[in-house]
Amino acid sequence: MIGINLELVEEGLVTIQDNTPWAMSEGRKATLANAKAAYDMGVNMILLTGNPGNGISNKAISDSLKTIGSQMRDNLILA
């Protein structure tokens, strides 16, 4: 089994880390496109995490789980 971490963010939020080396990159975001790309590269499990400094909210968690889960639930384990 191969697992990766993708981070949840709420789009449009300016965060305290935007201008630091730890700023969120597109490839780290918990998006459907990134989940599909990861699956195509052999990933079986995605751990969704949230860093308060990157704009995590309950809405972002719910939206991401719904979006990725509705399209990829037969292919990936979401945790």
C-alpha positions as CSV (number, residue, x, y, z in Angstrom):
1,M,0.0,0.0,0.0
2,I,1.2,3.5,-0.9
3,G,-0.2,6.5,1.0
4,I,0.3,10.2,0.8
5,N,-0.7,13.3,2.6
6,L,-2.8,16.0,0.9
7,E,-3.7,19.2,2.8
8,L,-7.1,20.8,3.0
9,V,-7.4,24.5,2.3
10,E,-10.3,26.9,1.8
11,E,-9.8,28.6,-1.5
12,G,-9.4,32.4,-1.4
13,L,-8.2,32.6,2.2
14,V,-5.0,34.5,2.7
15,T,-2.9,32.7,5.2
16,I,-0.1,33.6,7.5
17,Q,2.2,31.3,5.6
18,D,1.6,32.7,2.1
19,N,5.0,34.4,1.8
20,T,7.1,31.7,3.6
21,P,8.9,28.6,2.4
22,W,6.0,26.6,3.9
23,A,3.4,28.3,1.6
24,M,0.9,25.8,0.2
25,S,1.8,24.6,-3.3
26,E,-0.8,23.4,-5.8
27,G,0.4,19.8,-5.7
28,R,-0.1,19.5,-1.9
29,K,-3.7,20.6,-2.0
30,A,-6.5,18.0,-1.3
31,T,-8.2,18.4,-4.7
32,L,-9.9,15.9,-7.0
33,A,-7.3,16.5,-9.6
34,N,-4.4,15.8,-7.2
35,A,-6.2,12.7,-5.9
36,K,-6.7,11.4,-9.4
37,A,-3.0,12.1,-10.3
38,A,-1.9,10.4,-7.1
39,Y,-4.0,7.3,-8.0
40,D,-2.6,7.2,-11.5
41,M,0.9,7.2,-9.9
42,G,0.0,4.1,-7.8
43,V,-1.3,5.7,-4.5
44,N,-3.9,3.6,-2.6
45,M,-4.5,5.8,0.4
46,I,-4.7,9.6,0.9
47,L,-4.5,11.1,4.4
48,L,-6.3,14.4,4.5
49,T,-4.7,16.8,7.0
50,G,-5.1,20.4,7.8
51,N,-2.8,23.1,9.1
52,P,-4.5,26.0,10.7
53,G,-1.8,28.3,9.2
54,N,-2.9,27.3,5.7
55,G,-6.6,28.2,6.2
56,I,-8.2,24.9,7.3
57,S,-11.9,25.0,8.2
58,N,-14.6,22.5,8.8
59,K,-16.1,23.5,5.5
60,A,-12.9,22.7,3.6
61,I,-12.7,19.3,5.3
62,S,-16.3,18.5,4.4
63,D,-16.1,19.8,0.8
64,S,-12.9,17.9,0.1
65,L,-14.2,14.6,1.5
66,K,-17.4,14.9,-0.5
67,T,-15.6,15.8,-3.8
68,I,-12.8,13.3,-3.6
69,G,-15.0,10.6,-2.0
70,S,-17.8,10.9,-4.6
71,Q,-15.4,10.3,-7.5
72,M,-12.7,8.1,-6.1
73,R,-14.3,6.0,-3.3
74,D,-13.9,2.8,-5.2
75,N,-10.2,3.4,-5.8
76,L,-8.7,5.1,-2.8
77,I,-8.9,4.9,1.0
78,L,-9.5,8.3,2.5
79,A,-8.4,8.9,6.0
